Amino acid sequence: MKSKKIVSLFRKVAFVEGISFLVLLGIAMPLKYFADMPMAVRIVGMAHGILFVAFVVLAWETMNALNKSYGWFGKAFIASIIPFGTFILDRELKKEMQG
């Protein structure tokens, strides 16, 4: 039961972290460099940083809860630094949890 809660929380944080990364890259960074609005990166960057740390901690907890390998954790980490990576990881995890 505990592992389902951890996985559920991990999937939610992964989704929001993925969205924050896309907002940072697609909206905040262009605003900073093309519209001279560095505050956008400060705000979105801080939120993304907190979500990234939460993602890594929950990936570790998920790895332990599901008896995954360190390779899985590495894959999750790589997914967090590639645009749309967390969404692909979520889809794979969802399939695994259903099957």
Residue frames as a rotation matrix with the C-alpha (Angstrom) as fourth column:
MET 1
0.568 0.823 0.000 0.00
0.823 -0.568 0.000 0.00
0.000 0.000 -1.000 0.00
LYS 2
0.436 -0.471 -0.767 2.77
0.179 -0.790 0.587 2.42
-0.882 -0.393 -0.260 0.89
SER 3
-0.609 -0.732 0.306 4.48
0.426 0.023 0.904 1.82
-0.669 0.681 0.298 -2.44
LYS 4
-0.066 0.662 0.746 1.32
0.983 -0.085 0.163 2.79
0.172 0.744 -0.645 -4.35
LYS 5
0.825 0.360 -0.436 1.19
0.474 -0.861 0.184 6.11
-0.310 -0.359 -0.881 -2.49
ILE 6
0.015 -0.910 -0.413 4.85
0.092 -0.410 0.907 6.81
-0.996 -0.052 0.078 -3.20
VAL 7
-0.648 -0.223 0.728 4.44
0.693 0.223 0.685 5.94
-0.315 0.949 0.010 -6.89
SER 8
0.361 0.865 0.349 1.30
0.924 -0.382 -0.010 8.08
0.125 0.326 -0.937 -7.12
LEU 9
0.744 -0.150 -0.651 3.07
0.183 -0.892 0.414 11.05
-0.643 -0.427 -0.636 -5.54
PHE 10
-0.349 -0.935 0.067 6.13
0.247 -0.023 0.969 10.49
-0.904 0.355 0.238 -7.73
ARG 11
-0.365 0.263 0.893 4.00
0.930 0.153 0.335 10.46
-0.048 0.952 -0.301 -10.88
LYS 12
0.735 0.678 -0.030 2.27
0.678 -0.735 0.000 13.70
-0.022 -0.020 -1.000 -9.87
VAL 13
0.486 -0.642 -0.593 5.52
-0.018 -0.686 0.727 15.46
-0.874 -0.343 -0.345 -9.05
ALA 14
-0.490 -0.678 0.548 7.10
0.519 0.277 0.808 14.14
-0.700 0.681 0.216 -12.27
PHE 15
0.128 0.633 0.763 4.23
0.986 -0.167 -0.027 15.61
0.110 0.756 -0.645 -14.29
VAL 16
0.937 0.252 -0.242 4.45
0.301 -0.935 0.189 19.03
-0.179 -0.250 -0.952 -12.63
GLU 17
0.149 -0.961 -0.231 8.26
0.068 -0.224 0.972 18.99
-0.986 -0.161 0.032 -12.84
GLY 18
-0.406 -0.249 0.879 8.01
0.830 0.303 0.469 18.23
-0.383 0.920 0.083 -16.56
ILE 19
0.573 0.683 0.452 5.57
0.788 -0.611 -0.076 21.10
0.224 0.400 -0.889 -17.07
SER 20
0.823 -0.275 -0.497 7.79
0.077 -0.813 0.578 23.49
-0.563 -0.514 -0.648 -15.10
PHE 21
-0.234 -0.945 0.229 10.80
0.381 0.128 0.916 22.49
-0.895 0.302 0.330 -17.23
LEU 22
-0.209 0.228 0.951 8.88
0.977 0.002 0.214 23.18
0.047 0.974 -0.223 -20.44
VAL 23
0.855 0.518 0.015 7.66
0.513 -0.849 0.128 26.53
0.079 -0.101 -0.992 -19.09
LEU 24
0.455 -0.775 -0.439 11.21
0.101 -0.445 0.890 27.41
-0.885 -0.449 -0.125 -18.10
LEU 25
-0.509 -0.726 0.463 12.62
0.502 0.186 0.844 26.52
-0.699 0.663 0.270 -21.51
GLY 26
-0.376 0.430 0.821 9.72
0.915 0.034 0.401 27.66
0.144 0.902 -0.406 -23.67
ILE 27
0.635 0.689 0.350 8.44
0.596 -0.725 0.346 30.77
0.492 -0.011 -0.871 -21.92
ALA 28
0.868 -0.248 -0.430 10.73
0.247 -0.536 0.807 32.06
-0.431 -0.807 -0.404 -19.17
MET 29
-0.109 -0.987 0.119 14.02
0.630 0.025 0.776 31.78
-0.769 0.160 0.619 -21.07
PRO 30
-0.235 0.046 0.971 12.70
0.905 -0.356 0.235 33.53
0.356 0.934 0.042 -24.19
LEU 31
0.825 0.547 0.139 11.22
0.445 -0.782 0.437 36.27
0.348 -0.299 -0.889 -21.98
LYS 32
0.575 -0.682 -0.452 14.60
0.368 -0.278 0.887 36.74
-0.731 -0.676 0.091 -20.33
TYR 33
-0.370 -0.903 0.219 16.63
0.564 -0.031 0.825 36.91
-0.738 0.428 0.521 -23.52
PHE 34
-0.558 0.184 0.809 14.20
0.773 -0.240 0.588 38.43
0.302 0.953 -0.008 -26.02
ALA 35
0.399 0.783 0.477 12.01
0.452 -0.620 0.641 40.65
0.798 -0.040 -0.601 -23.84
ASP 36
-0.537 -0.738 0.408 14.58
-0.045 -0.458 -0.888 41.58
0.842 -0.495 0.213 -21.16
MET 37
0.412 0.712 0.569 12.45
-0.748 -0.093 0.657 40.08
0.521 -0.696 0.494 -18.37
PRO 38
-0.517 -0.738 -0.434 14.87
-0.351 0.645 -0.679 38.12
0.781 -0.198 -0.592 -16.14
MET 39
-0.494 0.388 0.778 12.32
-0.844 0.000 -0.536 37.89
-0.208 -0.922 0.327 -13.34
ALA 40
0.548 0.733 -0.403 10.48
-0.813 0.581 -0.049 35.19
0.198 0.355 0.914 -15.29
VAL 41
0.137 -0.593 -0.794 13.49
-0.125 0.785 -0.607 32.87
0.983 0.182 0.033 -15.03
ARG 42
-0.775 -0.425 0.467 13.94
-0.474 -0.097 -0.875 33.64
0.417 -0.900 -0.126 -11.34
ILE 43
-0.124 0.830 0.543 10.37
-0.946 0.066 -0.316 32.72
-0.298 -0.553 0.778 -10.49
VAL 44
0.781 0.442 -0.441 9.95
-0.584 0.767 -0.265 29.72
0.221 0.465 0.857 -12.78
GLY 45
0.012 -0.882 -0.470 13.53
-0.324 0.441 -0.837 28.61
0.946 0.162 -0.280 -12.18
MET 46
-0.672 -0.202 0.713 13.05
-0.730 0.022 -0.683 28.55
0.122 -0.979 -0.162 -8.41
ALA 47
0.318 0.875 0.365 9.82
-0.858 0.430 -0.282 26.57
-0.403 -0.223 0.887 -8.71
HIS 48
0.714 -0.101 -0.692 11.44
-0.437 0.709 -0.553 24.17
0.547 0.698 0.463 -11.16
GLY 49
-0.359 -0.933 0.003 14.46
-0.520 0.198 -0.831 23.73
0.775 -0.300 -0.557 -8.88
ILE 50
-0.433 0.301 0.850 12.28
-0.842 0.203 -0.501 22.78
-0.323 -0.932 0.166 -5.92
LEU 51
0.671 0.741 -0.020 10.26
-0.680 0.605 -0.415 20.39
-0.295 0.292 0.910 -8.09
PHE 52
0.361 -0.632 -0.686 13.47
-0.508 0.483 -0.713 18.88
0.782 0.605 -0.147 -9.49
VAL 53
-0.679 -0.612 0.407 14.77
-0.653 0.248 -0.716 18.13
0.337 -0.751 -0.568 -6.00
ALA 54
-0.051 0.759 0.649 11.41
-0.796 0.362 -0.485 16.64
-0.603 -0.542 0.585 -5.04
PHE 55
0.728 0.293 -0.620 11.48
-0.660 0.546 -0.516 14.56
0.188 0.785 0.591 -8.23
VAL 56
-0.134 -0.878 -0.459 14.94
-0.518 0.457 -0.723 13.15
0.845 0.141 -0.516 -7.47
VAL 57
-0.710 -0.085 0.699 14.04
-0.695 0.245 -0.676 12.33
-0.113 -0.966 -0.233 -3.86
LEU 58
0.253 0.902 0.349 10.78
-0.724 0.416 -0.550 10.66
-0.641 -0.113 0.759 -4.90
ALA 59
0.515 -0.177 -0.839 12.52
-0.667 0.532 -0.522 8.78
0.539 0.828 0.156 -7.72
TRP 60
-0.623 -0.782 -0.011 14.87
-0.554 0.451 -0.699 7.35
0.552 -0.430 -0.715 -5.10
GLU 61
-0.520 0.513 0.683 11.94
-0.656 0.271 -0.704 6.43
-0.547 -0.814 0.196 -2.85
THR 62
0.577 0.737 -0.350 10.07
-0.780 0.371 -0.504 4.90
-0.242 0.564 0.789 -5.80
MET 63
0.018 -0.676 -0.737 13.15
-0.665 0.542 -0.513 2.90
0.746 0.499 -0.440 -6.75
ASN 64
-0.875 -0.377 0.304 13.29
-0.464 0.473 -0.749 1.47
0.138 -0.797 -0.588 -3.23
ALA 65
-0.214 0.888 0.407 9.53
-0.719 0.138 -0.681 0.91
-0.661 -0.438 0.609 -2.94
LEU 66
0.757 0.542 -0.364 9.37
-0.629 0.455 -0.630 -1.00
-0.176 0.707 0.685 -6.24
ASN 67
0.396 -0.708 0.584 12.73
0.083 0.661 0.746 -2.76
-0.914 -0.247 0.321 -5.84
LYS 68
0.994 -0.086 0.060 14.09
0.043 -0.190 -0.981 -1.11
0.096 0.978 -0.185 -8.98
SER 69
0.307 -0.952 -0.003 17.75
0.952 0.307 0.010 -1.03
-0.008 -0.006 1.000 -9.94
TYR 70
-0.056 -0.451 -0.891 20.10
0.328 -0.851 0.410 1.91
-0.943 -0.270 0.196 -9.82
GLY 71
-0.874 -0.227 0.429 19.83
0.458 -0.095 0.884 1.87
-0.160 0.969 0.187 -13.61
TRP 72
0.050 0.968 0.246 16.14
0.933 -0.134 0.335 2.74
0.357 0.213 -0.910 -13.30
PHE 73
0.501 0.076 -0.862 17.05
0.598 -0.751 0.280 5.65
-0.626 -0.656 -0.422 -11.04
GLY 74
-0.575 -0.779 -0.252 19.62
0.262 -0.467 0.845 6.81
-0.775 0.419 0.472 -13.59
LYS 75
-0.642 0.433 0.632 16.98
0.722 0.067 0.688 6.55
0.256 0.899 -0.356 -16.31
ALA 76
0.464 0.838 -0.287 14.59
0.885 -0.427 0.184 8.65
0.032 -0.339 -0.940 -14.20
PHE 77
0.137 -0.509 -0.850 17.31
0.382 -0.765 0.519 11.24
-0.914 -0.396 0.089 -13.62
ILE 78
-0.860 -0.455 0.232 18.10
0.355 -0.206 0.912 11.45
-0.367 0.866 0.339 -17.33
ALA 79
-0.213 0.875 0.434 14.36
0.915 0.023 0.403 11.77
0.343 0.483 -0.806 -18.07
SER 80
0.505 0.452 -0.735 14.21
0.753 -0.648 0.119 14.79
-0.422 -0.613 -0.668 -15.77
ILE 81
-0.126 -0.624 -0.771 16.81
0.037 -0.780 0.625 16.71
-0.991 0.050 0.121 -17.79
ILE 82
-0.940 -0.060 0.337 15.38
0.331 0.096 0.939 15.97
-0.089 0.994 -0.070 -21.23
PRO 83
-0.600 0.780 -0.178 12.32
-0.761 -0.625 -0.177 17.93
-0.249 0.029 0.968 -22.38
PHE 84
0.275 0.875 -0.398 9.24
-0.886 0.391 0.249 15.67
0.374 0.284 0.883 -22.29
GLY 85
-0.553 -0.604 -0.574 11.33
-0.354 0.794 -0.495 12.94
0.754 -0.071 -0.653 -20.61
THR 86
-0.883 0.232 0.407 9.24
-0.366 0.201 -0.909 12.82
-0.293 -0.952 -0.093 -17.45
PHE 87
0.105 0.975 -0.195 6.10
-0.921 0.021 -0.388 12.26
-0.374 0.220 0.901 -19.50
ILE 88
0.144 -0.156 -0.977 7.66
-0.640 0.739 -0.212 9.27
0.755 0.656 0.007 -21.26
LEU 89
-0.867 -0.489 -0.099 8.87
-0.208 0.535 -0.819 7.88
0.453 -0.689 -0.565 -17.93
ASP 90
-0.543 0.743 0.392 5.38
-0.675 -0.108 -0.730 8.34
-0.500 -0.661 0.560 -16.49
ARG 91
0.330 0.684 -0.651 3.79
-0.933 0.339 -0.117 6.45
0.141 0.646 0.750 -19.37
GLU 92
-0.220 -0.515 -0.829 6.19
-0.349 0.835 -0.426 3.55
0.911 0.196 -0.363 -18.89
LEU 93
-0.967 -0.149 0.208 5.64
-0.237 0.210 -0.949 3.48
0.098 -0.966 -0.239 -15.13
LYS 94
-0.202 0.972 0.121 1.87
-0.896 -0.133 -0.424 3.60
-0.396 -0.194 0.898 -15.59
LYS 95
0.311 0.258 -0.915 1.97
-0.733 0.678 -0.058 0.62
0.605 0.688 0.400 -17.97
GLU 96
-0.587 -0.643 -0.491 4.15
-0.151 0.684 -0.714 -1.30
0.795 -0.345 -0.499 -15.55
MET 97
-0.872 0.277 0.403 1.86
-0.439 -0.079 -0.895 -0.59
-0.216 -0.958 0.190 -12.59
GLN 98
0.121 0.977 -0.174 -1.24
-0.963 0.074 -0.258 -1.69
-0.239 0.199 0.950 -14.54
GLY 99
0.507 0.037 -0.861 0.32
-0.566 0.768 -0.300 -4.86
0.650 0.639 0.411 -15.94
